[in-house]
Amino acid sequence: QVQLVESGGGLVQAGGSLRLSCAASGDSFSRYAMGWFRQAPGKEREIVAAISRSGGSTYYADSVKGRFTISRDNTKMTVFLQMNSLKPEDTAVYYCAADRRRQNGVDATIAEYDYWGQGTQVTVSS
């Protein structure tokens, strides 16, 4: 089992940048594919980006391609989400999640993720 804690959220103006971090503890971090999700008020939770165990494969939602970058440092047991050119529609609570079953590649489906952090608020003002 792995415990996840997100940080790095905040208030930023449109066009600005934020870097989210998700620190893991407990189990061996490199055994988990990881994902970032977000949920805006009144909307369903959606995937933002995902990364494989080794970091060699990534996935991005169309809405963030070219603006967001997911990465991981297995030695530090941390996954990152670099968010550039932020838009007001990026406003949401951002969650990281761990997928213990995916051995190769990534999962873009929420149901495949087993462990979740508590979330961090990102607010983008216009």
C-alpha positions in Angstrom: 0.0 0.0 0.0 1.2 3.5 -0.8 0.2 6.9 0.8 0.1 9.9 -1.4 0.4 13.6 -0.5 0.0 16.4 -3.1 1.4 19.9 -2.8 2.1 22.9 -4.9 -1.4 24.1 -5.7 -2.4 27.7 -5.4 -3.8 30.8 -7.1 -2.3 31.9 -10.3 -3.2 34.3 -13.1 -4.1 33.0 -16.6 -0.9 32.3 -18.5 1.1 31.5 -15.4 2.6 28.3 -14.2 2.5 25.9 -11.3 4.3 22.8 -10.4 2.5 20.1 -8.5 4.3 17.4 -6.5 3.0 14.2 -5.1 5.1 12.5 -2.5 4.6 8.8 -1.9 5.4 6.7 1.2 4.9 3.2 2.2 5.4 0.7 -0.6 8.0 0.7 -3.3 7.1 3.7 -5.5 8.6 2.2 -8.7 6.0 -0.6 -8.6 3.2 1.9 -9.4 2.2 3.7 -12.5 1.0 7.1 -11.6 -1.6 9.6 -12.7 -2.8 13.1 -12.1 -6.5 13.8 -12.2 -8.7 16.8 -11.5 -12.2 17.6 -10.5 -13.9 21.0 -11.0 -17.0 22.0 -9.1 -20.1 20.3 -10.5 -18.0 18.1 -12.8 -16.8 14.5 -12.8 -13.2 13.7 -12.0 -11.1 13.4 -15.2 -7.6 12.3 -16.0 -5.0 14.9 -16.8 -1.8 12.9 -17.3 -0.3 9.5 -16.5 3.1 8.0 -16.4 4.4 4.5 -16.4 6.5 2.9 -13.7 9.8 3.7 -15.3 8.7 7.1 -16.7 9.2 5.9 -20.2 5.5 6.2 -21.2 3.2 9.1 -20.7 -0.4 10.1 -21.5 -2.0 13.5 -21.6 -5.6 14.6 -21.9 -6.2 16.5 -25.1 -7.1 19.6 -23.1 -3.6 19.8 -21.5 -1.3 18.5 -24.3 1.6 20.9 -25.0 1.0 22.8 -21.7 1.4 20.2 -19.0 4.3 17.8 -18.4 4.2 14.8 -16.1 7.4 13.4 -14.7 8.6 11.2 -11.8 11.7 10.7 -9.7 11.6 7.1 -8.3 14.6 7.8 -6.1 12.6 10.6 -4.4 9.3 8.7 -4.6 7.7 11.7 -6.2 5.6 12.4 -9.3 5.3 15.9 -10.7 3.0 17.9 -12.9 4.4 21.0 -14.5 1.6 23.2 -15.6 2.3 26.1 -18.0 0.0 28.5 -19.9 -2.7 27.9 -17.3 -6.3 28.8 -18.2 -9.3 29.5 -16.0 -10.8 26.2 -17.1 -7.8 24.4 -15.5 -9.3 25.5 -12.1 -10.0 22.3 -10.1 -8.8 20.1 -7.3 -5.9 18.1 -8.5 -5.3 14.6 -7.3 -2.5 12.1 -7.8 -3.2 8.4 -7.9 -1.3 5.1 -8.0 -2.0 2.1 -10.2 -0.5 -1.1 -8.8 -1.6 -3.5 -11.5 -0.3 -1.8 -14.7 3.2 -3.3 -15.3 3.9 -1.6 -18.6 2.5 1.6 -20.1 -0.2 3.7 -18.5 -3.9 3.7 -17.6 -6.2 6.5 -18.5 -9.2 5.1 -16.7 -10.0 6.3 -13.2 -11.2 2.8 -12.1 -7.7 1.4 -12.6 -6.1 3.5 -9.9 -6.0 2.0 -6.4 -4.7 4.7 -4.1 -5.4 8.4 -4.0 -4.1 11.6 -2.4 -6.2 14.2 -0.7 -6.0 16.7 -3.5 -4.6 20.2 -3.9 -6.6 23.2 -5.1 -5.5 25.0 -8.3 -7.3 28.2 -9.1 -6.6 30.2 -12.3 -7.9 33.7 -12.4 -8.7 35.5 -15.7 
